[in-house]
Amino acid sequence: MVYVGIYGGLLFGIAGWYFGRRAAAKNNGLDEMRAYIVAKSRSISWYFTIAAISVLLSLEIFGLSIGTIPSLAILMFVHLGSWGLTSLILHARMTNDPDETGKGKLQLVQGIAIGVSILILFAIISVLSGDWRFLLAAIPIVLLNVIIIISVRRKHAGSGKANS
């Protein structure tokens, strides 16, 4: 039954990729901007993956081991999730009208999405390991995210660009 999930997911992923590219080609969506977004988001996702590797190594050093398969699953989740999330963010930023004042809302949604992704990742680690202390490791990261969101919102509110 495990093989159904692994190979079924792989098959559906390849099919989604193929049919998505075919639909994009029909709508002239395979242009230079898309190629730039894909390359840039892939590059950024490797930074997230390196950070996840560092976190997993640190957890191992602190004696909170989670095993090989869950670690690889977490790394794949982080890499593919950050690739997709940064693709969406870059697409939204590059296709956004510069005169539009809704940029503050876009940044708020992006910050919330990043915070929720971090919480989900650490919740998965906690469930897989059976140790609730992994959720404690997410607190400083989520607090840093909240501080960044608040400071960006204040910056935009001070300059009159936020759409509150």
Secondary structure, DSSP 8 states (H G I E B T S, - for coil): -HHHHHHHHHHHHHHHHHHHHHHHHHTT--SHHHHHHHHHHHHHHHHHHHHHHHHHHHHHHTT----HHHHHHHHHHHHHHHHHHHHHHHHHHHSS-TT-STHHHHHHHHHHHHHHHHHHHHHHHHHHHT-THHHHHHHHHHHHHHHHHHHHHHHHHHHT----
